[in-house]
């Protein structure tokens, strides 16, 4: 009996030990990782479901990005003889205070007139919530968004100058305001495509203000509106441009790393 009770006691101890080990194993498997616990403690969403529950989804039907895409498909250029007479968007280099010839004024007005539908789409897009283009930032490089965005900047600058030359201050104000806001294409919704392009359209917008102020003197309220936009971070700091440059460097390094294979026989490690 003593031998049997001793064996039974050891069996109970062994079973208890296995039960404890199994419980520890199950707890370790099912418990939340330390990193996730720290994220939750900091108030950061961990899963996609948590993000969707915390933040509103991106606008679909009311997304200004889709109107920008439509505008990119509608922009038109003058034929070569007139295009060569076109300042800002053409082959000419417009200088501050430059006196335009009749041919240049006609080409400027014709270019703006034939792109009225494009300008209307840009203005409407800026009155809607802007999220991001439906493609990724890498696909957008292949879809000519960079070139079209420069075209938008030049078109709005031409429209502002044409309005200034005709004395239409209201239209000039709308064109300049739209041009100053155009960098939102690259900053809203985390979309950062190309720092050089974003800087180019900002420079075009600022030059447009200078050029128009040479010909007309707008009301103080109009100047305050322009200054309020110029006071935003995209104009006063380099944070946006620095972020874009970091993204571009990573992308191009990854994109062209495969080229090393043909030179060295192996791909670069990132």
N, C-alpha and C positions, 0 to 999 in steps of 0.2 A: 504493500500500500504506500509506503514511504517513497519507494522508487517511482511508482505511478504518479503520485502527487508532485514529485520533483519534476518529472517530465512534463506534466500538465502545466506547472508553473512556468517552465522554460518556453513551452509553446505559446502561453499567454503573453510572455514578454516579447517573443519573436513576432507574434501577430501585432502586438501594440507598436513595436518598432517599425514594422512594415507599413502599418497604417499611418504613423507619423511621417515617414519618408514619403509616402504617396500623397499625403495632404500637403507637405512642403512642395512637392513637385507640381501638383495642380495649382497651388497658390502662385508659384513662380511663373508658371506658364500663363496664367490668366491675369496676373496683376499688371497694371499699367506701367509701361517703361518709365524710368526716371525722367528721361527727356520730355516725354509727353506730360508728366505730372508738373514739371517745371513750367512748360508752356501754358498749361491750364491755370497754374497759379499766377502767371503773369497776365492772364486774361487774353491769351492768343488762341484763336481757333486752330484746332489740330486737323480736323477732317473737312472734306469738301461739303459734307452735309451741314456741318456747323457754320461754315462760311455762308452757305446759301440761306441758312436760317437767320444769320446775323445781318447780312447785307442784302439790299434789294438787287434783283437781277438787272443785267444791263438792258437798256431800252432796245427794243427790236423795231417796232413800227415807228417810233418817234426818235430814232437815233440820227443825229445830224451827220454822222459819218457816211451814211448811205447817200445823202444828198451831195456830199463832196465827191463821192464816186460817180454819181450821175453827171456832175459838173465837169469832171475830168473827161468824160466821154463826149461832151458837147462843145468843148472849147475849140475855136476855129482860128485859123491864121489867114492873113491876107496873101494874095498872090505875090509872086516875087517882085515885080516892079514897085508895087505899093509897099510891100514889106520892107524894102530897102529904104523907104522914106520914113519908116515908123520909128519914133524915138522910144527909148526905154525897152520895149519888147522886141524891137527889130535889130538891124545891124548897126544903127547909129548909137553913139554914146551921148546921151543927153547930159549937158552940163548945167549947173545951177544958174538960172537966169537967162538961159539960152533963148534967143528969139527964133521962133519956128517960122519956116517959109509956109506959103499957102499949101504947097504939096504935102508938107509934113503935118500941118494941121488937118488937112483932109484925110490923110492916112490914119492919123490918130483917132479922129471921129469915126471913120469907117470901121476901124478895128474894134472900138468900144461898142458901136451899134450892132455889129454882127455877132457880138458875144453878150448881148443883153440877157439871153436866157441863162447863160453860164453865171453871170453876175447875180441874177435873181436867185439861183440855186445856192450860191455861196452865202448870200444874205440870209436866206431861209435856214440854211444849215446852222448858222451861228445863233439863230433864235431857238434852236432845239437843244436838248441835252446831248452832248457829244460823248460817246463812250469810247469806241475804237473801231478801226476798220474790221470787217468780218474775217479778213485773212490774218495770219500771223505777221509779225514784223519782217520775217524773212521772205515770205511770199510777196509782200508788198514791194520789196526791192525789184522783183521780176515784173511787177505790174505798172512800172513807170510812175509810181506815186511821187518819187523824188523830183523828176523833171516837171510833172504837172503842178506840183506845189510851187515851184519857181514860176511857172507860167501864171498861176493864180496871182502871185505877188506882183508880177509885171502888169497883168491885166488890170488889177485894181489900181495900181499906180497910174496907168494910162487913163483909166476912167476918172480918177481924181484930177489929173492934170487937164483933161478935156473939159471937165466941169469948171475948173478954176479959170480956164481961158475964156469960157462962155459966161462967167459970172454967176454960175449956179452953185451957191454956197451950200445949200442943203444937200444936193447930190454929192458934192465934193466931201462934205462931212461924212456921209454914209460910206463912201468909197475908202476914205482914209481910216475910219473906224474899223471897217472890215479888214483892211490891210494890216492894221496894227494887231487885230485879234487873230489873224491867220496862223500864227505859230501854235495856236491851240490844237491844230491838226497833229502836232508832234508832242504835245505835253499832256493833253487830257487823256484820262483813262490809262495812263502808264505807257502810252505809245511813244517811243523814242526811236526814230528811224535813223536820222543822220544829223549830226551836230552841225556840219557845215551848211546843209540845206536850211536848217532852222535858223542859223545865223544869217544866211543870205536873205531869207524873206523878212527877217527883222530889219536888216540893213535897207532893203528896198522900201519898207514901210516908213522908216525914219527919213529916208531921202525924199519920199513922196510928200511928207509933211513940209520939209524944207522947200521943195520946189513950188508947192502950192502957196505957201506963205509969201513967196516972192511976188505973186501976182494979185493976191487978195488978202484982205484982213477980216478974218471970221469973228463972230461975236465971242465975248469972254466965256460964255457957257460952253461953246464948242471947244475952245482951247482947254478949258478945265476937263472936259471929257477925254480929250487926247492925253493930257498930262496924267490923268488917273490911270489910263491904260499903260502909259510909259512908266508909271511908278510901280507896276507889278514886278514880281520876282523874275519873270522871264526876260525883262529888260534891265533890271538893276543888279542882278547877280549872275554868276556863271554856274550856279548849281545845276540847272537843267542841262546846260551844254556839257558839263563835266560828266553827268550821269549818262548822257547819250554817247559821249566818247568812250566811256568804259564799256557800254554795251556793244558798240561797234567794234572795239578792239577784240573783245571776246568772240564776237560772231565771225569777223573776218579771219581771225587766227584759226578757228575751228573749220571755217569754210575752205580755206586754202591749205590746210595742213596736209590734205591728201596729195597735193602737188609734190611734196617732198618724196613721195614714194617713187616717182619716176626718176628722181635725181639720185637718191641714196639707196633705194630699194626697201625703205621702211618708212612708215608713217610717223609723224611727230607725235609725241605724247604731250597732252595738255595737263 
